[in-house]
Amino acid sequence: MRKQAFKQAYEDSGLEVAREALGKSIARWNEARRLLLTENQDATTAAFQVGYESPSQFSREYGRLFGAPPLRDITSLRLMAAPERE
């Protein structure tokens, strides 16, 4: 009954709504990482650019998602991408 009411109200199933929200969230985090990595933005600027009001909340969530806080993650990515020197 609730499932039908939800679908009638939103013209989508709950699963479709969840998938769309997840897709937007992934795109948001990918954009944040791109800004940090390729645009050399600091975490605060990137946080505001992708819609966060709290840079500290952004950093906490970034660390949970990518396994390290923004600065450490981006530094690590740059080191991995750098050509080896002999």
N, CA, C and O atoms as a GROMACS GRO file, in nm:
protein
  344
    1MET      N    1   0.082  -0.120   0.000
    1MET     CA    2   0.000   0.000   0.000
    1MET      C    3   0.087   0.128   0.000
    1MET      O    4   0.066   0.217  -0.082
    2ARG      N    5   0.184   0.135   0.092
    2ARG     CA    6   0.270   0.253   0.097
    2ARG      C    7   0.351   0.268  -0.031
    2ARG      O    8   0.371   0.379  -0.081
    3LYS      N    9   0.396   0.153  -0.083
    3LYS     CA   10   0.476   0.154  -0.206
    3LYS      C   11   0.396   0.216  -0.320
    3LYS      O   12   0.450   0.297  -0.396
    4GLN      N   13   0.270   0.180  -0.333
    4GLN     CA   14   0.184   0.234  -0.439
    4GLN      C   15   0.161   0.384  -0.417
    4GLN      O   16   0.165   0.462  -0.512
    5ALA      N   17   0.138   0.422  -0.294
    5ALA     CA   18   0.115   0.564  -0.264
    5ALA      C   19   0.239   0.647  -0.297
    5ALA      O   20   0.228   0.756  -0.352
    6PHE      N   21   0.357   0.594  -0.262
    6PHE     CA   22   0.481   0.663  -0.294
    6PHE      C   23   0.496   0.678  -0.444
    6PHE      O   24   0.528   0.786  -0.494
    7LYS      N   25   0.474   0.569  -0.515
    7LYS     CA   26   0.491   0.572  -0.659
    7LYS      C   27   0.391   0.668  -0.723
    7LYS      O   28   0.425   0.739  -0.818
    8GLN      N   29   0.268   0.670  -0.673
    8GLN     CA   30   0.168   0.764  -0.725
    8GLN      C   31   0.210   0.908  -0.698
    8GLN      O   32   0.198   0.994  -0.786
    9ALA      N   33   0.258   0.934  -0.578
    9ALA     CA   34   0.294   1.070  -0.540
    9ALA      C   35   0.416   1.119  -0.617
    9ALA      O   36   0.423   1.236  -0.655
   10TYR      N   37   0.513   1.031  -0.640
   10TYR     CA   38   0.640   1.074  -0.700
   10TYR      C   39   0.662   1.021  -0.841
   10TYR      O   40   0.762   1.054  -0.904
   11GLU      N   41   0.571   0.940  -0.890
   11GLU     CA   42   0.579   0.880  -1.023
   11GLU      C   43   0.704   0.795  -1.042
   11GLU      O   44   0.740   0.764  -1.156
   12ASP      N   45   0.770   0.757  -0.936
   12ASP     CA   46   0.886   0.668  -0.937
   12ASP      C   47   0.876   0.577  -0.817
   12ASP      O   48   0.809   0.609  -0.719
   13SER      N   49   0.941   0.463  -0.825
   13SER     CA   50   0.948   0.376  -0.707
   13SER      C   51   1.054   0.432  -0.613
   13SER      O   52   1.135   0.516  -0.652
   14GLY      N   53   1.052   0.387  -0.490
   14GLY     CA   54   1.153   0.428  -0.393
   14GLY      C   55   1.292   0.393  -0.439
   14GLY      O   56   1.386   0.470  -0.419
   15LEU      N   57   1.308   0.277  -0.502
   15LEU     CA   58   1.438   0.234  -0.552
   15LEU      C   59   1.488   0.327  -0.662
   15LEU      O   60   1.607   0.360  -0.666
   16GLU      N   61   1.400   0.370  -0.751
   16GLU     CA   62   1.439   0.463  -0.857
   16GLU      C   63   1.483   0.596  -0.799
   16GLU      O   64   1.580   0.656  -0.846
   17VAL      N   65   1.412   0.643  -0.698
   17VAL     CA   66   1.448   0.769  -0.632
   17VAL      C   67   1.584   0.755  -0.564
   17VAL      O   68   1.667   0.845  -0.572
   18ALA      N   69   1.606   0.642  -0.496
   18ALA     CA   70   1.734   0.618  -0.428
   18ALA      C   71   1.848   0.610  -0.528
   18ALA      O   72   1.955   0.666  -0.503
   19ARG      N   73   1.827   0.543  -0.640
   19ARG     CA   74   1.932   0.534  -0.743
   19ARG      C   75   1.968   0.671  -0.798
   19ARG      O   76   2.085   0.702  -0.818
   20GLU      N   77   1.868   0.753  -0.821
   20GLU     CA   78   1.894   0.887  -0.873
   20GLU      C   79   1.972   0.970  -0.771
   20GLU      O   80   2.066   1.041  -0.807
   21ALA      N   81   1.934   0.961  -0.644
   21ALA     CA   82   2.005   1.035  -0.539
   21ALA      C   83   2.149   0.987  -0.526
   21ALA      O   84   2.240   1.068  -0.509
   22LEU      N   85   2.170   0.856  -0.535
   22LEU     CA   86   2.306   0.802  -0.528
   22LEU      C   87   2.389   0.850  -0.646
   22LEU      O   88   2.506   0.887  -0.628
   23GLY      N   89   2.332   0.852  -0.763
   23GLY     CA   90   2.403   0.900  -0.881
   23GLY      C   91   2.446   1.044  -0.866
   23GLY      O   92   2.557   1.081  -0.903
   24LYS      N   93   2.358   1.127  -0.812
   24LYS     CA   94   2.391   1.268  -0.790
   24LYS      C   95   2.501   1.283  -0.685
   24LYS      O   96   2.589   1.367  -0.698
   25SER      N   97   2.495   1.199  -0.582
   25SER     CA   98   2.595   1.204  -0.476
   25SER      C   99   2.732   1.164  -0.529
   25SER      O  100   2.832   1.229  -0.498
   26ILE      N  101   2.737   1.059  -0.609
   26ILE     CA  102   2.864   1.015  -0.668
   26ILE      C  103   2.921   1.124  -0.758
   26ILE      O  104   3.041   1.151  -0.755
   27ALA      N  105   2.836   1.184  -0.837
   27ALA     CA  106   2.881   1.292  -0.926
   27ALA      C  107   2.936   1.410  -0.845
   27ALA      O  108   3.035   1.471  -0.883
   28ARG      N  109   2.872   1.440  -0.734
   28ARG     CA  110   2.916   1.550  -0.647
   28ARG      C  111   3.055   1.522  -0.590
   28ARG      O  112   3.140   1.611  -0.589
   29TRP      N  113   3.077   1.398  -0.542
   29TRP     CA  114   3.208   1.364  -0.486
   29TRP      C  115   3.315   1.358  -0.592
   29TRP      O  116   3.429   1.398  -0.568
   30ASN      N  117   3.282   1.308  -0.710
   30ASN     CA  118   3.379   1.308  -0.820
   30ASN      C  119   3.417   1.449  -0.859
   30ASN      O  120   3.534   1.476  -0.889
   31GLU      N  121   3.321   1.539  -0.861
   31GLU     CA  122   3.350   1.679  -0.892
   31GLU      C  123   3.439   1.741  -0.785
   31GLU      O  124   3.532   1.814  -0.817
   32ALA      N  125   3.411   1.712  -0.659
   32ALA     CA  126   3.495   1.765  -0.550
   32ALA      C  127   3.638   1.717  -0.565
   32ALA      O  128   3.733   1.796  -0.552
   33ARG      N  129   3.655   1.589  -0.592
   33ARG     CA  130   3.790   1.534  -0.608
   33ARG      C  131   3.860   1.595  -0.729
   33ARG      O  132   3.979   1.623  -0.725
   34ARG      N  133   3.786   1.615  -0.836
   34ARG     CA  134   3.843   1.677  -0.957
   34ARG      C  135   3.890   1.820  -0.927
   34ARG      O  136   3.999   1.861  -0.968
   35LEU      N  137   3.808   1.895  -0.854
   35LEU     CA  138   3.846   2.033  -0.819
   35LEU      C  139   3.974   2.035  -0.737
   35LEU      O  140   4.061   2.120  -0.758
   36LEU      N  141   3.985   1.943  -0.644
   36LEU     CA  142   4.105   1.936  -0.560
   36LEU      C  143   4.227   1.895  -0.642
   36LEU      O  144   4.336   1.951  -0.625
   37LEU      N  145   4.209   1.799  -0.728
   37LEU     CA  146   4.322   1.741  -0.801
   37LEU      C  147   4.365   1.823  -0.922
   37LEU      O  148   4.484   1.848  -0.940
   38THR      N  149   4.270   1.866  -1.003
   38THR     CA  150   4.308   1.931  -1.128
   38THR      C  151   4.297   2.083  -1.126
   38THR      O  152   4.364   2.152  -1.203
   39GLU      N  153   4.214   2.135  -1.038
   39GLU     CA  154   4.200   2.281  -1.028
   39GLU      C  155   4.280   2.338  -0.911
   39GLU      O  156   4.281   2.459  -0.889
   40ASN      N  157   4.346   2.249  -0.838
   40ASN     CA  158   4.429   2.288  -0.723
   40ASN      C  159   4.354   2.371  -0.619
   40ASN      O  160   4.411   2.458  -0.554
   41GLN      N  161   4.226   2.343  -0.603
   41GLN     CA  162   4.149   2.414  -0.501
   41GLN      C  163   4.177   2.352  -0.364
   41GLN      O  164   4.208   2.234  -0.354
   42ASP      N  165   4.167   2.434  -0.261
   42ASP     CA  166   4.178   2.379  -0.127
   42ASP      C  167   4.044   2.315  -0.089
   42ASP      O  168   3.944   2.335  -0.156
   43ALA      N  169   4.045   2.239   0.019
   43ALA     CA  170   3.926   2.164   0.059
   43ALA      C  171   3.808   2.255   0.090
   43ALA      O  172   3.694   2.222   0.057
   44THR      N  173   3.833   2.368   0.151
   44THR     CA  174   3.724   2.461   0.184
   44THR      C  175   3.656   2.513   0.058
   44THR      O  176   3.533   2.515   0.050
   45THR      N  177   3.734   2.554  -0.039
   45THR     CA  178   3.678   2.606  -0.164
   45THR      C  179   3.602   2.497  -0.238
   45THR      O  180   3.491   2.520  -0.287
   46ALA      N  181   3.661   2.377  -0.246
   46ALA     CA  182   3.593   2.266  -0.313
   46ALA      C  183   3.463   2.231  -0.242
   46ALA      O  184   3.362   2.202  -0.306
   47ALA      N  185   3.465   2.233  -0.110
   47ALA     CA  186   3.344   2.203  -0.032
   47ALA      C  187   3.231   2.299  -0.069
   47ALA      O  188   3.119   2.256  -0.096
   48PHE      N  189   3.260   2.427  -0.071
   48PHE     CA  190   3.158   2.526  -0.107
   48PHE      C  191   3.113   2.508  -0.252
   48PHE      O  192   2.994   2.524  -0.283
   49GLN      N  193   3.207   2.477  -0.340
   49GLN     CA  194   3.175   2.461  -0.483
   49GLN      C  195   3.074   2.349  -0.507
   49GLN      O  196   2.990   2.359  -0.596
   50VAL      N  197   3.084   2.241  -0.427
   50VAL     CA  198   2.992   2.128  -0.448
   50VAL      C  199   2.871   2.132  -0.355
   50VAL      O  200   2.794   2.037  -0.348
   51GLY      N  201   2.856   2.244  -0.284
   51GLY     CA  202   2.732   2.265  -0.208
   51GLY      C  203   2.737   2.239  -0.059
   51GLY      O  204   2.633   2.241   0.006
   52TYR      N  205   2.855   2.215  -0.004
   52TYR     CA  206   2.864   2.198   0.142
   52TYR      C  207   2.870   2.334   0.209
   52TYR      O  208   2.931   2.427   0.157
   53GLU      N  209   2.806   2.344   0.322
   53GLU     CA  210   2.812   2.467   0.401
   53GLU      C  211   2.918   2.457   0.509
   53GLU      O  212   2.963   2.558   0.562
   54SER      N  213   2.957   2.335   0.542
   54SER     CA  214   3.056   2.312   0.648
   54SER      C  215   3.178   2.240   0.592
   54SER      O  216   3.170   2.122   0.558
   55PRO      N  217   3.291   2.310   0.582
   55PRO     CA  218   3.413   2.245   0.533
   55PRO      C  219   3.457   2.127   0.620
   55PRO      O  220   3.511   2.029   0.569
   56SER      N  221   3.434   2.135   0.752
   56SER     CA  222   3.474   2.024   0.838
   56SER      C  223   3.387   1.900   0.812
   56SER      O  224   3.437   1.788   0.815
   57GLN      N  225   3.259   1.920   0.788
   57GLN     CA  226   3.171   1.808   0.754
   57GLN      C  227   3.213   1.748   0.619
   57GLN      O  228   3.215   1.626   0.604
   58PHE      N  229   3.246   1.832   0.525
   58PHE     CA  230   3.295   1.787   0.395
   58PHE      C  231   3.420   1.700   0.412
   58PHE      O  232   3.428   1.592   0.354
   59SER      N  233   3.516   1.747   0.491
   59SER     CA  234   3.640   1.672   0.512
   59SER      C  235   3.614   1.538   0.579
   59SER      O  236   3.675   1.438   0.541
   60ARG      N  237   3.526   1.535   0.677
   60ARG     CA  238   3.492   1.408   0.744
   60ARG      C  239   3.431   1.309   0.645
   60ARG      O  240   3.472   1.193   0.640
   61GLU      N  241   3.334   1.354   0.569
   61GLU     CA  242   3.267   1.266   0.474
   61GLU      C  243   3.360   1.226   0.360
   61GLU      O  244   3.355   1.112   0.313
   62TYR      N  245   3.445   1.316   0.317
   62TYR     CA  246   3.544   1.285   0.213
   62TYR      C  247   3.635   1.172   0.261
   62TYR      O  248   3.661   1.076   0.188
   63GLY      N  249   3.683   1.185   0.384
   63GLY     CA  250   3.770   1.082   0.440
   63GLY      C  251   3.703   0.947   0.451
   63GLY      O  252   3.766   0.844   0.425
   64ARG      N  253   3.576   0.946   0.487
   64ARG     CA  254   3.502   0.819   0.494
   64ARG      C  255   3.490   0.756   0.356
   64ARG      O  256   3.502   0.634   0.342
   65LEU      N  257   3.465   0.837   0.256
   65LEU     CA  258   3.443   0.786   0.121
   65LEU      C  259   3.573   0.743   0.054
   65LEU      O  260   3.579   0.636  -0.006
   66PHE      N  261   3.677   0.826   0.062
   66PHE     CA  262   3.800   0.800  -0.011
   66PHE      C  263   3.912   0.740   0.074
   66PHE      O  264   4.019   0.708   0.022
   67GLY      N  265   3.889   0.725   0.204
   67GLY     CA  266   3.988   0.659   0.290
   67GLY      C  267   4.093   0.749   0.349
   67GLY      O  268   4.179   0.702   0.425
   68ALA      N  269   4.090   0.876   0.318
   68ALA     CA  270   4.186   0.973   0.372
   68ALA      C  271   4.126   1.113   0.357
   68ALA      O  272   4.045   1.137   0.268
   69PRO      N  273   4.167   1.205   0.444
   69PRO     CA  274   4.120   1.343   0.430
   69PRO      C  275   4.165   1.402   0.295
   69PRO      O  276   4.258   1.350   0.233
   70PRO      N  277   4.101   1.508   0.251
   70PRO     CA  278   4.129   1.562   0.117
   70PRO      C  279   4.276   1.586   0.086
   70PRO      O  280   4.324   1.539  -0.018
   71LEU      N  281   4.349   1.655   0.170
   71LEU     CA  282   4.488   1.688   0.140
   71LEU      C  283   4.572   1.561   0.126
   71LEU      O  284   4.651   1.549   0.032
   72ARG      N  285   4.556   1.467   0.218
   72ARG     CA  286   4.635   1.344   0.213
   72ARG      C  287   4.598   1.261   0.090
   72ARG      O  288   4.685   1.204   0.025
   73ASP      N  289   4.469   1.254   0.057
   73ASP     CA  290   4.424   1.179  -0.059
   73ASP      C  291   4.481   1.238  -0.188
   73ASP      O  292   4.534   1.164  -0.271
   74ILE      N  293   4.471   1.368  -0.204
   74ILE     CA  294   4.518   1.433  -0.326
   74ILE      C  295   4.670   1.422  -0.338
   74ILE      O  296   4.722   1.399  -0.447
   75THR      N  297   4.741   1.438  -0.227
   75THR     CA  298   4.886   1.421  -0.228
   75THR      C  299   4.923   1.280  -0.272
   75THR      O  300   5.014   1.262  -0.353
   76SER      N  301   4.853   1.183  -0.219
   76SER     CA  302   4.878   1.043  -0.256
   76SER      C  303   4.851   1.018  -0.404
   76SER      O  304   4.928   0.951  -0.472
   77LEU      N  305   4.740   1.072  -0.454
   77LEU     CA  306   4.707   1.056  -0.596
   77LEU      C  307   4.814   1.118  -0.685
   77LEU      O  308   4.851   1.061  -0.788
   78ARG      N  309   4.863   1.234  -0.646
   78ARG     CA  310   4.967   1.301  -0.725
   78ARG      C  311   5.096   1.223  -0.723
   78ARG      O  312   5.165   1.215  -0.825
   79LEU      N  313   5.131   1.166  -0.610
   79LEU     CA  314   5.254   1.085  -0.600
   79LEU      C  315   5.242   0.960  -0.687
   79LEU      O  316   5.338   0.920  -0.752
   80MET      N  317   5.126   0.899  -0.688
   80MET     CA  318   5.106   0.778  -0.769
   80MET      C  319   5.112   0.811  -0.918
   80MET      O  320   5.156   0.728  -0.997
   81ALA      N  321   5.069   0.930  -0.957
   81ALA     CA  322   5.066   0.969  -1.096
   81ALA      C  323   5.200   1.023  -1.146
   81ALA      O  324   5.225   1.026  -1.267
   82ALA      N  325   5.286   1.064  -1.054
   82ALA     CA  326   5.414   1.122  -1.094
   82ALA      C  327   5.504   1.015  -1.154
   82ALA      O  328   5.510   0.903  -1.104
   83PRO      N  329   5.575   1.051  -1.262
   83PRO     CA  330   5.668   0.954  -1.320
   83PRO      C  331   5.786   0.930  -1.225
   83PRO      O  332   5.829   1.020  -1.153
   84GLU      N  333   5.835   0.807  -1.226
   84GLU     CA  334   5.949   0.775  -1.140
   84GLU      C  335   6.075   0.838  -1.195
   84GLU      O  336   6.095   0.843  -1.317
   85ARG      N  337   6.158   0.883  -1.106
   85ARG     CA  338   6.287   0.943  -1.147
   85ARG      C  339   6.399   0.849  -1.107
   85ARG      O  340   6.395   0.786  -1.001
   86GLU      N  341   6.496   0.840  -1.191
   86GLU     CA  342   6.611   0.753  -1.160
   86GLU      C  343   6.729   0.831  -1.114
   86GLU      O  344   6.833   0.774  -1.084
   0.00000   0.00000   0.00000
